[in-house]
Amino acid sequence: MSRKHHLAELQMAIMQVLWDRGQATVSEVRESLTPRRDLAYTTVGTMLSKMENNGQVEHHSTGRVNVYRASIGPDQVKQSMVSDLASRLFEGNVTDLVCHLLDGCDVTRDELAELKKLIRQKERELKDDK
């Protein structure tokens, strides 16, 4: 992973709007967030500008209006943030991380079956790398 994308709560909410819509103006992002948050137009604009400086969004101008779109996907963000969490809280110990997740969450039989499938797949990948 070339860049770390650690997003705070508001940044995640903004990214979710952009991922869902594909692209949006500052006003459209603000309107999408309004039911949950009362944000000033300038707050959303400033956050989008900072996120653009971080390489998380990009924009093009249509007249005098900037139209933003995500330049990273949800999987990149999830991978980056989970890797950071594993590193900081569990000193990189994936087993401890998974144990805490399994103990702290309601896991269904179907989810356990999917986890086992993913583990077997990873084992095959590691075997093939030899």
C-alpha positions, -999 to +999 in steps of 0.1 A: +000+000+000+016+032-011-003+058+009-020+057+042-056+070+042-068+075+077-101+093+077-118+109+107-156+106+111-165+136+090-141+127+063-156+092+061-191+107+059-179+129+030-162+100+012-194+079+016-214+107-001-188+108-030-187+070-033-225+068-034-230+097-058-199+094-079-193+131-078-208+161-060-204+198-054-198+212-019-235+221-017-246+186-026-222+170-001-235+194+026-271+186+017-264+149+019-249+152+053-275+177+067-300+151+081-272+138+104-251+170+108-256+207+107-225+219+089-216+252+073-209+253+036-174+266+044-167+236+067-175+211+040-155+231+014-125+234+037-126+197+045-128+188+008-099+210+001-078+193+028-088+159+015-078+169-020-044+180-006-041+145+009-049+128-024-082+115-012-105+135-035-100+155-067-121+181-085-129+197-118-146+230-123-179+235-141-181+272-144-175+286-110-185+254-092-161+227-081-173+192-086-155+166-064-150+129-067-132+103-046-098+095-059-095+065-036-119+036-030-135+023+001-113-008+001-082+013+001-094+032+031-105+001+050-072-017+043-052+013+054-072+019+086-074-017+096-036-022+090-029+009+111-053-004+139-036-038+138-002-022+140-009+003+168-033-017+190-021-053+184+016-047+175+009-063+141-004-095+156-032-105+133-043-134+155-049-111+184-069-087+162-091-115+149-096-129+184-108-096+197-131-092+167-146-127+172-150-122+210-165-087+206-189-092+177-219-114+171-206-138+145-230-160+126-222-195+113-223-182+078-197-155+087-175-181+103-178-203+072-167-173+051-138-166+074-126-203+071-129-201+033-108-169+033-082-185+055-079-216+032-076-192+003-048-173+020-030-206+029-031-216-008-017-182-018+012-185+006+019-221-005+020-209-041+045-181-032+071-207-021 
